[in-house]
């Protein structure tokens, strides 16, 4: 498969290079890849050897330019009848062959610079585990990228039932998008994207380094220096220590909301989902524009996520778990960042899946879900009681924390359940991070029934489903009574085989 | 199990070859020898002057002896498998009990592996790969080589290449 291609092989097409402007756009990437070099130069500069540092920096730049040029020189790809071949490597040559029917997805990404220059990065998703660099063309003309995509789709589309395989680049206008986000909804999504992690991080930062940086919004000094004399707020803060804390919290919340909005706008600006011949085509991004097609028959499961506030307001996020990894870290393709139930149903309909039934008969998991955690924390009770005896205030705080953990678990239990809807499994988890997962039974690759010495005391087991793609956490149902778990497994495997 | 209404009397769970116990024993022995040697060296080097001198050497030896003598037997006794027309089931463990079922049509490819120890005791390991991200590799150790090859041939009939 990976034999060197002979140049006169007609079936593999003429060799093509990356666009010469890659030498420009690729530079950013190699700049980022040289973190160790910077540390060295920084060290030299700080320790006073400026000349050596300068020399090192120049050398590093030259080295980067040279290796970039060599990479470009030695990188060739050919588009053949049935496959794409990529020959790369400066010293160790790699000859890779990717058959068209193994390519599940062609992703096109454009960074800000690449957009100015009309270039695009093309990634062939194969679902293999060889890592990110399996089939990447770093920079080619956008038109060529779209041609390649069309070609791949036409070649592999033969085995896929195609409804209307009009050229995708021209077609979307006649039907309109299945889902799109206007500015209002984008901002709303950003507000919900307010991240507790950012908030906690900021809080920690101000508390640790606030004095050094002169930025501690919880101290009176900070507000006093900020507000002019005679300002009524200033007088109020002088009078009440609590006011400074409240003002600080409000400021951090504002920062959290703004970062959420900025992050969302950067990734989801111009979000648009279209139906194309083989799948769903998603375009989004403000600076870096991405264009990803998710073939319908590669979708393995759907996750409908929401939070307590969004849930109340009726907003959902829809993600599809697919064999291909999304560019983000979450491992599932976001196909609708903020959508109503009808819109979620519509998108699922495009996959050929039924929408969720209006009322679902959730089977709750056993109360042992709470009990197991409570039992597992047993050593902590001893510590808490010891604390209570020796240092009552600390002990009391400890007890409250333990009770809070159990209370949160109880809330999570009240929402954890499963339901069998036709030939698919629905699972619901979480109180804060609410998830409903739709898993068609025929996508189940394996089922584990797990027990351990604690869960056995409660007579419960957990079911864990192996599903292709997605994160490592997988799909599982915790704490089901043992007999019930076996029945459920039999039932699902009955659909699966 | 009283809870299998649809299947007409599925074949019972089978144990694996007794030779597997010996494989486990040798593996445990090697593992604990290394630990014991490390403990003995540590004992000599760091604890000789203290009142704990000699304790790690003896304690590790006791734990190791208990482990090597009892664990392989128990692991072997808990390891069961079953091959039906549609499924491969592997049941193992007690403290952490895992009961895995793989539909044969979901298998991507199959290996039969034999390490030096396994060759010595006449067993083989069947390795089944599925497309799942979680639990993508299911192993069944301790099969007789002919049995492993036979199972591989049965499963191979079911292997399909498509992902969907």
Interface residues (C-beta under 8 A of the other chain):
Chain A: X104 X127 X297 X298 X323 X444 X445 X446 X447 X448 X449 X450 X451 X452 X453 X456 X464 X465 X466 X467 X468 X469 X470 X471 X472 X473 X474 X475 X483 X486 X487 X489 X490 X493 X494 X496 X497
Chain B: X1 X2 X3 X4 X5 X6 X7 X86 X87 X94 X95 X96 X97 X98 X99 X100 X101 X102 X103 X104 X105 X106 X130 X131 X132 X133 X134 X135 X136 X138 X163 X164
